[in-house]
Amino acid sequence: MSIKEIRYLVSELKLHGMYQSLERRLENLSKEGRTPEELVLQLLEDEKQHRKNVATKTLETRAKFRRESLLENWDSSFERGVSKSKIRDLATLGFWNLKKNLIIVGSTGSGKTQLSIAIGRSACQLGLSVLFVSVQQLLEEAAAERAAGKFQKWARKTQKYDVLILDDFALRPYSHEEGVLLVDLIEDRYRKGVHIISSQVDMMGWKTLFEDPVVADALVDRLRNPSETVILTGGSYRARL
């Protein structure tokens, strides 16, 4: 069987990873002295990696990240109170395995959004479904879907994400209706998925921003138990750039 025929069959079977690496692997076969069995294994690994890359790209597109950001590119030369070992720990998504929410607190420009997106991309690489959305955008979408009579469908879809990243939480006061919406959304996801919350205000400060103190207590309780907090210090990284 010729290489052309092999390429045709591999393409027909939609083994795109194998298709891309076939000629390179065959060329290196004699140079590296590999056995036919080793060649087959390499090609299968190429296919597996290709499919993982495609799946990750799809998850990243659906996540609606605002920008490119990766944990391996986190600038540790600017002291922000997060060690390299902590960055490595976040990359393994230990908080996800324990079903803990992750609260990222820092001043304007400290890198909260950058860090939350980078962690979200790590989650996509592990095959988890992620949605990145600002709290303001979430509330606006909820209001629009309610007005269109599609709120329940929208809520069910939102609840299914493994990781829900809520950016810029507590930037303004929230009405009773907005607070109830957030409580209901997080309650339905409790212990099923996790939340990554970025905020300029720590948890106890959140309570002052809700019109209804009972709703505020319920929301903070659900986000705090269980959770872990990352505090970014050192002022504005954006200003330094």
N, C-alpha and C positions, 0 to 999 in steps of 0.2 A: 504494500500500500504506500502511495506517495505522500509526501508532506501536504501537498495540495488537497488530497482526499481526506487526510486527517483533519486539516483545518476546516474543511467543509462540514464534516460530521460534528466537530466540536462547536462550530457556529450554529448548525442546525439544532443541536441539543441545548443551545443557549448557555454554554459553559464559557462565559465571556472572560473570566479570569484566566482560564486555561488558554483561550484563544490568543490573549495578549502576550502570554509568556512562552508559548509553544516553541517558536523558532529559537528564542534565546536559550531555552532549556536544552533543546536538541543540539545547538551549536556547542554548548558547554559540556555536553555529555561525554564526548571523547576527551576533552581537555581535562576534566575533573575525574575521569575514570569512574563515573558512577554506574551502578547497575541499573538495569531496566526497572527493577522494583523501586529503587531510589528516585528514578525519574518520575514514575507514576505518583509517588508520594509527594514530590515537589509540586507537580502539576495540581494535585488535589489541594495542597496547601495554598497554592496561588488562587485557586477557585474560591476556597473558603475565605481568604483574606479579601478578595474582590467583593464577595457578597456582603461581608461585614462592612466594608467601606461604603458600599451603596446604601445599606441599611442605615448607617450612621448619617450619611448625607441627607437621606430622606427625613430622618428624625430631626436633624438640625434645621432643615427647611420648615418643617411643621412647627418647630418651637418658636419661630419668629423672633430670633435674636436680633437685637438692634445693631450689633457690630461684631467684628472678629475679636475673640479674646480666648486665650488658652492659658491654662495654669502653668505650663512649662515656660511661658513667656512672662510670668509675673516678675516684675522688677524688684528684686530684693535689695538693690543698692540704695533704695529710698526707704528709710525706716518707717514702717506703718504698723508695727506691733504684731506682725504675723510672721512667724519663723518659717524657714524652709521646710522644716519637719512638719509643721502644721499644714503647709501647702500640699505636701506629699500625702498627708492624711486625708485632706479634703478630696484629693484626686481619687482616692480609693472609695469614696462615698460611704465611709463608715457610718455616718449619721443616717443614711438611707437604710442600711442593713439593720439598724436599731430602731427604724421608724421614728427618728427624731426630726423635728423641724430645725432649720438653721437660720438664726437671726444674725444679720450683718449690720452693725451699727457704726456710723462714722459721719464726719462732717461733710459738707459739700466739697466735691472734688477729690475725696479720699480714695476712691476706687471701688465703692460698694457695687455699682452696676457692673463694672469690669469683672470683679471677682465672682459675682453671682452668675454672669454669663459664662465665664470660664468653667465654673463648677457644673453648670447646665450642659455644656459641651462634653464634659467628662461623663456625665450621666448618659448622654446620647451614645457615646462610644461604648458604654456598657449595655446598650440596648434598651434603655429606659425612655419612655415617652415624656417629653418636657414641654411646658408652655411658659414663655416669658411674656409678661404683660405688666404695665404699670397699674397701680390700683385705680388711678383716675380713668384709664382706658377701660379697665374691667367694669367699673361702675357705669360708664357711658354705654358700653356694649350691652350690659344687663338691661339698662333702661330702654335701649332701642329694641332689643329682642322682646321685652315685655310689651312694648307698644305695638309690635308686629304680631303678637300672639304666639311667639315662638320661644318664650322664656324657658319652659320646662325642657325642651330639646337642647337648648344652649347650656343649661345648667348640668344636664346629664353628661354632655360632652366634656364640659370643663372639669367635672368631678372625676373623670376617668384617667386623667394624666397621672403618671407616677410621681412626677415632680412639677409643682406649680410655683413658679418664681413670681413673686409680687414685688415689683420695684417701686421705690419712692413711697413707701407706706408712711402714713401720718404726716403728710405735708400740709394738711388743712383739717379743720373740724369736719366731722361726719354726722349727717342727720340720723334720726332714729331708723328710717327705712334703709339707708345705706349700711348702717351697723348691723341690722337684722340680716341683710343680704350676705354680708361677709361672714357672720356667725353661721348661717345656714350652709353656706358653701363649704366652710372649713369643717363643720360638724359632719357633713356627709362624707368627707374625705378622711375623717379621723381614723388613724392607724391603718389606713389603706394606702394612701400616698403621703408624701411629705411636702412641706412648704419651705421655700427659701425667701426670707423677707429682708429687704434692704430698707434701712430707715436712718434718718438723722436723729431720731428720738429713741431712747431706750424703752423697754417694755412698760415700766411704771409710768412713763410720761405719756404713753398712748391713751391711758384712761381719761386724761383731761380733754381729749379731742373728740369724745363721743357725747352726743346730746343725751343719751340714755346711759346712766352709770351701770345699770344692770346688764345691758348689752355689752358695755365695755368690759365688765368683769368676765362675762361669758367668753368673749373673744380672746382676751389675754390668757385666760385659763386654758383654752384649747390650743393656743399657739405655744404656750410655755411648757405644757406637760404632755410629752417630754420634749425638750429642746436643748440645743447648745448655742452659745453666742460667740461670735467673732467681732472684736472691737478694733476698728481701724483708727490708728492715731497718726500724729505727725503732720497734720494740716493737709493742704490741698496738693495732691500729686499732679492734678491737671495744671495748676499754676506753675509747677516746676517745669512741666513739659513746654 
